[in-house]
Amino acid sequence: MKKYHILQLNYKKNTITKKEYNYLKFFIGEFEWFLDECMRVKSPLGWSGSFIQNGVYLWLLYFNNYINSKAYNSILKTIFNEFKFENNTLFLDNDYSLIFQQWKKQFEINNKEKYINWLTKIVDKRVDAIVSNGHRKSYFKAAILVVGLGEVLESNNMQKKRRVY
């Protein structure tokens, strides 16, 4: 008696997750839509692994003009790791910054203050929630947000709006 092996094919669909869809909207310049999606998140806690964390990071990258700072590079590395470039030997760390800056030149935002004001509010809420609730394991996340926001405000001549923590 012959044994026949049944070949199981696992066809992968050409689908993306909601989170990936949101990121694509950002990278094609749908900034108003992307901001609306970010604004849907009301809670300043529970961001780990969610869209909003990297959504805020993308805004911080976009508006930060200090491209050689530690905060900028830390956020940039986090974003590129999210997009599964962490094991890619084609890019060096400084290439990520060049890629992002080249992309940014193609997509300019006219009403920066609207976006930066929202960013300031959401970062303030997030940092306050982390620190006031004693989430010590997330203090480094709060620090990156504070420094990143400070650089955004300073590099966009909005120093007087900076909040001292």
Secondary structure as UniProt FT lines:
FT   HELIX           18..27
FT   TURN            28..29
FT   HELIX           31..39
FT   TURN            48..49
FT   HELIX           51..63
FT   TURN            67..68
FT   HELIX           70..82
FT   TURN            83..84
FT   TURN            86..87
FT   TURN            89..90
FT   HELIX           93..106
FT   HELIX           112..132
FT   TURN            133..134
FT   HELIX           136..138
FT   HELIX           139..155
FT   TURN            156..157
FT   HELIX           159..161
//
